[in-house]
Amino acid sequence: MRAILTIVGLLFAESVFALSPNINSNQAKLYIDQNANVCGKVVRIGSHHKSHDKFINIDSFYPNEIFYFYVPSTTNINLNKYLNKNICGFGKVKHSPRSDIKNNRIIPQIIITNESQISFQ
């Protein structure tokens, strides 16, 4: 029974992934709280000095980023292979903590917890 539920869950997740739109980094702020495949060029991979969480900047550099993928330090992914490559990342688009909503500066992010969320474009 557990195997059947696992297979059904994987098929459902794959169908959600297939139904989600491919969008560019500029469009991501229009998809807050929705699943999407955000695509663009990895221009920088940064790391937080204390937590060692990673930030994959897409199409523009920090501190003027328009979108990024957030990768918690507990996620074991070799990110260097994505640098200067065009990728898509799947997940729920959220406001990043760096967004300044009062001043209409929205920086969307997707949290990456599994390498299966990332694909080469």
C-alpha positions in Angstrom: 0.0 0.0 0.0 2.8 2.4 0.9 4.5 1.7 -2.5 1.3 2.6 -4.3 0.9 5.8 -2.4 4.5 6.7 -3.1 4.0 6.1 -6.9 0.7 8.2 -6.9 2.5 11.0 -5.0 5.3 11.1 -7.5 3.0 11.1 -10.4 1.0 13.9 -8.9 4.1 15.9 -8.2 5.3 15.4 -11.7 2.0 16.5 -13.2 2.0 19.7 -11.0 5.5 20.4 -12.3 4.4 19.9 -15.9 1.3 22.1 -15.5 3.3 25.0 -13.9 4.2 27.8 -16.3 7.7 28.5 -17.4 8.4 32.1 -16.6 11.4 34.4 -16.6 12.9 36.1 -13.5 11.1 39.4 -14.3 7.7 37.7 -14.3 8.2 35.9 -11.0 6.7 38.7 -8.9 3.4 38.1 -10.7 3.3 34.5 -9.4 3.6 35.1 -5.6 2.1 32.1 -3.7 1.9 30.0 -6.9 3.9 27.2 -8.3 6.1 28.1 -11.2 9.2 27.1 -13.2 11.4 30.2 -13.1 14.0 30.2 -15.7 17.1 32.4 -16.4 20.9 32.6 -16.3 22.8 31.9 -13.0 25.0 35.0 -12.6 26.1 34.4 -9.0 26.0 31.8 -6.2 26.4 33.5 -2.9 26.6 32.2 0.7 25.4 33.6 4.0 28.4 34.2 6.2 26.7 32.7 9.3 24.2 30.1 8.2 26.0 29.0 5.0 22.6 29.1 3.2 23.1 29.6 -0.5 21.6 32.2 -2.9 21.5 31.5 -6.6 21.0 34.9 -8.3 19.2 34.7 -11.6 19.8 37.3 -14.4 21.0 40.1 -12.0 23.5 40.4 -9.3 23.0 41.0 -5.5 22.2 43.6 -4.2 20.1 44.5 -7.3 18.7 41.0 -7.8 15.2 40.6 -9.3 14.9 36.9 -8.4 16.9 34.2 -6.6 16.7 30.6 -5.5 17.3 30.1 -1.8 19.1 26.9 -0.9 19.2 26.1 2.9 22.6 24.9 4.1 21.0 21.5 5.0 20.4 20.9 1.3 23.3 18.9 -0.2 23.6 20.1 -3.8 26.7 20.9 -5.8 25.7 24.3 -7.1 28.9 25.2 -8.9 27.8 23.3 -12.0 25.0 25.8 -12.5 27.1 28.9 -12.5 26.8 30.8 -15.9 24.2 28.3 -17.1 20.6 28.8 -18.0 18.4 26.8 -15.6 14.8 26.5 -14.4 13.8 26.0 -10.8 10.4 24.7 -9.7 8.6 25.6 -6.6 6.3 28.0 -4.9 7.2 31.7 -5.5 7.4 33.6 -2.3 8.4 37.2 -1.2 12.0 37.1 0.0 12.8 38.6 3.4 14.7 41.2 1.4 11.5 42.5 -0.2 10.4 46.0 0.7 6.7 45.8 0.0 5.9 49.3 1.3 8.2 50.7 -1.4 7.0 48.2 -4.0 10.4 46.5 -4.1 9.4 42.9 -4.4 12.2 40.3 -4.7 10.7 36.9 -5.3 12.4 33.6 -4.4 11.8 29.9 -4.6 13.2 27.7 -1.9 15.2 24.7 -3.3 15.3 21.7 -1.0 16.0 19.0 -3.6 18.1 19.0 -6.7 15.1 17.6 -8.7 13.6 21.1 -8.5 16.4 22.4 -10.8 16.8 21.6 -14.5 19.0 23.0 -17.3 17.2 25.1 -19.8 
